[in-house]
Amino acid sequence: MSKFVFIYHAPMTPAEAAPPSPDDMAAVMGEWNAWGAKVGDRLVDFGTPLANGVRVASDGSTSPSQREVAGYSIIEADNMDAAVELAKVHPHLNMPGGCEIEVHEAQEIPGM
């Protein structure tokens, strides 16, 4: 099995969004936890929301991240097709504003 990183994109980070009501938060987390249960032992790292990204250039300069990265998860799957199928049923895609998921296969580093 290979590892895959899901990068969650959203028009705004969770820190920028209006705080949801407790009932709305419970409903959303219920959907995320149901997805995590579906993935089961193949869920390596459920991940966390991300915010305040800083881009670091090769010359050491920094600037705010321009990507709309909202979070990540790491899963194991037999192949890219299987990972993409899990992404297609992820509740992040149902969030408002046109949310997306990038799926990247983690590559082995020779000699490590």
URTAPE-V444532 format. One line per field, one symbol per residue. phi: phi as a letter, one per 30 degrees, with the letter a starting at -180 (. if undefined). psi: psi as a letter, one per 30 degrees, with the letter a starting at -180 (. if undefined). Layout:
phi->???
psi->???
//
This chain:
phi->.ccbcccccbdbdedddddddedddddddddddddedddiddddbejadbahdbcccddjdbaddcdcdclabbbcadadedddddddcddedcddjidbbccbddcdceic
psi->klkkkkjkklfllefflkklleeeeeeeeeeeeeeeeeebffjejeallllhkkkklfgflllkkfkhkfallklkleleeeeeeeefgkfeffllghllkkkkkkkkkkg.
//
